[in-house]
Amino acid sequence: MSNSKSKKERIVWILLVAALITVFAVIFAKGQVKSADIEQKIVQLETEKNELKAIEEEMCKKVTMLENELENNLKIINGFSVNNPNILISLKRQGFNGSIQDIIDDLVRHDELIPHKGVLGGKMGFYHKDNIYVLSDRRVFAYFEDGHISGYAMLGYKIKDDVITWEVIDSYIVD
């Protein structure tokens, strides 16, 4: 009887050990699957990180290029003076007694010169005096808008007896 009891105990122990080994094997297998998933995710994230670094480098190059372009454009703009006193000297020789600001103020009152219609109930006008540039004693470059769309106009002007007459040379709406 003790032999049979000992056999039963052995079988129970063997089954218990087999069950434990099976449980550990399942846990280990799940861990391996999770580990493989994590490694795959790491590889994917590393790839995305490298792609983003490449995009960042490209954007930095573009920023540097645009900064250089801006610097060059500012040099050009600063070298070209608008609304400068020499224009007024030339106008005074022609008999004009006003100022550059008088020319700008006069243009602001002539929104009928803008050959483009306003949209959505807006009315075109030269609303920003700081965006009106007296280029010479005969030319003005001006920004116009209606609150929805905007554009630029190149205008010619003549002054006779302190009265300014205007003509539109060219204009366009900004896309």
CORFENKA-V999134 format. One record per residue. N is the residue number from 1. D_LAST is the distance of its C-alpha to the last C-alpha in Angstrom with 1 decimal. Layout:
{{N & D_LAST} {N & D_LAST}}
//
This chain:
{{1 & 101.5} {2 & 100.0} {3 & 99.0} {4 & 97.1} {5 & 95.6} {6 & 94.5} {7 & 93.0} {8 & 91.0} {9 & 89.9} {10 & 88.8} {11 & 86.9} {12 & 85.2} {13 & 84.3} {14 & 83.0} {15 & 80.9} {16 & 79.7} {17 & 78.8} {18 & 77.2} {19 & 75.1} {20 & 74.1} {21 & 73.2} {22 & 71.2} {23 & 69.4} {24 & 68.7} {25 & 67.5} {26 & 65.1} {27 & 63.8} {28 & 63.5} {29 & 61.7} {30 & 59.2} {31 & 58.7} {32 & 58.2} {33 & 55.5} {34 & 53.8} {35 & 54.1} {36 & 52.6} {37 & 49.7} {38 & 49.2} {39 & 49.3} {40 & 46.8} {41 & 44.5} {42 & 45.0} {43 & 44.1} {44 & 41.0} {45 & 39.9} {46 & 40.8} {47 & 38.6} {48 & 35.6} {49 & 36.4} {50 & 36.3} {51 & 33.0} {52 & 31.5} {53 & 33.1} {54 & 31.6} {55 & 28.1} {56 & 28.8} {57 & 30.0} {58 & 26.9} {59 & 24.7} {60 & 27.0} {61 & 26.7} {62 & 22.9} {63 & 23.3} {64 & 25.8} {65 & 23.7} {66 & 20.8} {67 & 23.4} {68 & 24.9} {69 & 21.6} {70 & 21.0} {71 & 24.6} {72 & 24.3} {73 & 21.3} {74 & 23.2} {75 & 26.2} {76 & 24.3} {77 & 22.8} {78 & 26.3} {79 & 27.9} {80 & 25.9} {81 & 27.0} {82 & 25.3} {83 & 27.1} {84 & 30.2} {85 & 33.8} {86 & 34.4} {87 & 32.0} {88 & 34.2} {89 & 37.3} {90 & 36.1} {91 & 35.3} {92 & 38.7} {93 & 40.4} {94 & 38.8} {95 & 40.2} {96 & 37.4} {97 & 38.9} {98 & 35.9} {99 & 33.7} {100 & 30.2} {101 & 29.4} {102 & 30.8} {103 & 28.2} {104 & 25.4} {105 & 27.1} {106 & 27.5} {107 & 23.8} {108 & 23.0} {109 & 25.5} {110 & 23.7} {111 & 20.6} {112 & 21.6} {113 & 20.3} {114 & 16.6} {115 & 16.1} {116 & 13.5} {117 & 14.9} {118 & 14.4} {119 & 14.0} {120 & 16.5} {121 & 19.0} {122 & 17.1} {123 & 18.0} {124 & 15.9} {125 & 17.7} {126 & 18.1} {127 & 19.1} {128 & 19.2} {129 & 21.9} {130 & 21.5} {131 & 18.0} {132 & 19.7} {133 & 21.3} {134 & 24.3} {135 & 24.3} {136 & 27.5} {137 & 30.0} {138 & 27.8} {139 & 24.1} {140 & 21.7} {141 & 18.1} {142 & 16.6} {143 & 13.8} {144 & 13.6} {145 & 12.5} {146 & 14.2} {147 & 14.3} {148 & 11.6} {149 & 8.5} {150 & 8.6} {151 & 8.6} {152 & 11.4} {153 & 14.4} {154 & 17.3} {155 & 20.5} {156 & 24.0} {157 & 26.9} {158 & 30.7} {159 & 33.3} {160 & 36.6} {161 & 39.2} {162 & 36.7} {163 & 34.5} {164 & 30.9} {165 & 29.3} {166 & 25.7} {167 & 23.7} {168 & 20.0} {169 & 19.7} {170 & 16.0} {171 & 12.8} {172 & 9.1} {173 & 6.3} {174 & 3.8} {175 & 0.0}}
//
